[in-house]
Amino acid sequence: MSKSKSMSKAAASRIQSTTAKASGAGGVPKGSFATRAQSTAAKSSK
């Protein structure tokens, strides 16, 4: 089984940036992996 690691803000930022560039519209779709990663990073940094 894999160990659970928390999402860092830097990693979430990279994911969100890459998703926005790839989408063509310059935005990140609601409910996408990138938005979930950003939310998880924000919660784990509290």
PyMOL CGO cylinders between C-alpha atoms (Angstrom):
from pymol import cmd
from pymol.cgo import CYLINDER

trace = [
    CYLINDER, 0.00, 0.00, 0.00, 1.20, 3.50, -0.71, 0.3, 1, 1, 1, 1, 1, 1,
    CYLINDER, 1.20, 3.50, -0.71, 1.80, 6.02, 2.02, 0.3, 1, 1, 1, 1, 1, 1,
    CYLINDER, 1.80, 6.02, 2.02, -0.49, 9.01, 2.15, 0.3, 1, 1, 1, 1, 1, 1,
    CYLINDER, -0.49, 9.01, 2.15, 1.31, 12.30, 1.64, 0.3, 1, 1, 1, 1, 1, 1,
    CYLINDER, 1.31, 12.30, 1.64, -0.19, 15.72, 2.09, 0.3, 1, 1, 1, 1, 1, 1,
    CYLINDER, -0.19, 15.72, 2.09, -0.41, 18.07, -0.86, 0.3, 1, 1, 1, 1, 1, 1,
    CYLINDER, -0.41, 18.07, -0.86, 1.94, 21.05, -0.63, 0.3, 1, 1, 1, 1, 1, 1,
    CYLINDER, 1.94, 21.05, -0.63, 0.87, 24.48, -1.82, 0.3, 1, 1, 1, 1, 1, 1,
    CYLINDER, 0.87, 24.48, -1.82, 3.75, 24.51, -4.32, 0.3, 1, 1, 1, 1, 1, 1,
    CYLINDER, 3.75, 24.51, -4.32, 2.70, 21.18, -5.84, 0.3, 1, 1, 1, 1, 1, 1,
    CYLINDER, 2.70, 21.18, -5.84, -0.94, 22.27, -6.05, 0.3, 1, 1, 1, 1, 1, 1,
    CYLINDER, -0.94, 22.27, -6.05, 0.14, 25.51, -7.71, 0.3, 1, 1, 1, 1, 1, 1,
    CYLINDER, 0.14, 25.51, -7.71, 2.13, 23.62, -10.35, 0.3, 1, 1, 1, 1, 1, 1,
    CYLINDER, 2.13, 23.62, -10.35, -0.83, 21.34, -11.06, 0.3, 1, 1, 1, 1, 1, 1,
    CYLINDER, -0.83, 21.34, -11.06, -3.22, 24.28, -11.34, 0.3, 1, 1, 1, 1, 1, 1,
    CYLINDER, -3.22, 24.28, -11.34, -0.84, 26.23, -13.60, 0.3, 1, 1, 1, 1, 1, 1,
    CYLINDER, -0.84, 26.23, -13.60, -0.34, 23.30, -15.94, 0.3, 1, 1, 1, 1, 1, 1,
    CYLINDER, -0.34, 23.30, -15.94, -4.09, 22.64, -16.10, 0.3, 1, 1, 1, 1, 1, 1,
    CYLINDER, -4.09, 22.64, -16.10, -4.84, 26.29, -16.90, 0.3, 1, 1, 1, 1, 1, 1,
    CYLINDER, -4.84, 26.29, -16.90, -2.25, 26.34, -19.71, 0.3, 1, 1, 1, 1, 1, 1,
    CYLINDER, -2.25, 26.34, -19.71, -3.54, 23.06, -21.15, 0.3, 1, 1, 1, 1, 1, 1,
    CYLINDER, -3.54, 23.06, -21.15, -7.20, 24.09, -21.09, 0.3, 1, 1, 1, 1, 1, 1,
    CYLINDER, -7.20, 24.09, -21.09, -6.69, 26.76, -23.73, 0.3, 1, 1, 1, 1, 1, 1,
    CYLINDER, -6.69, 26.76, -23.73, -9.20, 29.06, -22.06, 0.3, 1, 1, 1, 1, 1, 1,
    CYLINDER, -9.20, 29.06, -22.06, -6.64, 30.03, -19.41, 0.3, 1, 1, 1, 1, 1, 1,
    CYLINDER, -6.64, 30.03, -19.41, -8.85, 28.86, -16.57, 0.3, 1, 1, 1, 1, 1, 1,
    CYLINDER, -8.85, 28.86, -16.57, -9.17, 25.80, -14.41, 0.3, 1, 1, 1, 1, 1, 1,
    CYLINDER, -9.17, 25.80, -14.41, -12.45, 23.88, -14.72, 0.3, 1, 1, 1, 1, 1, 1,
    CYLINDER, -12.45, 23.88, -14.72, -14.57, 23.68, -11.58, 0.3, 1, 1, 1, 1, 1, 1,
    CYLINDER, -14.57, 23.68, -11.58, -14.33, 20.27, -9.92, 0.3, 1, 1, 1, 1, 1, 1,
    CYLINDER, -14.33, 20.27, -9.92, -11.12, 19.33, -11.73, 0.3, 1, 1, 1, 1, 1, 1,
    CYLINDER, -11.12, 19.33, -11.73, -8.19, 17.54, -10.11, 0.3, 1, 1, 1, 1, 1, 1,
    CYLINDER, -8.19, 17.54, -10.11, -6.34, 20.87, -9.97, 0.3, 1, 1, 1, 1, 1, 1,
    CYLINDER, -6.34, 20.87, -9.97, -9.06, 22.54, -7.92, 0.3, 1, 1, 1, 1, 1, 1,
    CYLINDER, -9.06, 22.54, -7.92, -9.29, 19.55, -5.57, 0.3, 1, 1, 1, 1, 1, 1,
    CYLINDER, -9.29, 19.55, -5.57, -5.50, 19.58, -5.13, 0.3, 1, 1, 1, 1, 1, 1,
    CYLINDER, -5.50, 19.58, -5.13, -5.55, 23.31, -4.31, 0.3, 1, 1, 1, 1, 1, 1,
    CYLINDER, -5.55, 23.31, -4.31, -8.33, 22.78, -1.79, 0.3, 1, 1, 1, 1, 1, 1,
    CYLINDER, -8.33, 22.78, -1.79, -6.47, 19.90, -0.14, 0.3, 1, 1, 1, 1, 1, 1,
    CYLINDER, -6.47, 19.90, -0.14, -3.27, 21.93, 0.10, 0.3, 1, 1, 1, 1, 1, 1,
    CYLINDER, -3.27, 21.93, 0.10, -5.12, 24.82, 1.70, 0.3, 1, 1, 1, 1, 1, 1,
    CYLINDER, -5.12, 24.82, 1.70, -6.75, 22.53, 4.27, 0.3, 1, 1, 1, 1, 1, 1,
    CYLINDER, -6.75, 22.53, 4.27, -3.51, 20.71, 5.13, 0.3, 1, 1, 1, 1, 1, 1,
    CYLINDER, -3.51, 20.71, 5.13, -1.59, 23.94, 5.69, 0.3, 1, 1, 1, 1, 1, 1,
    CYLINDER, -1.59, 23.94, 5.69, -3.88, 25.15, 8.49, 0.3, 1, 1, 1, 1, 1, 1,
]
cmd.load_cgo(trace, "trace")
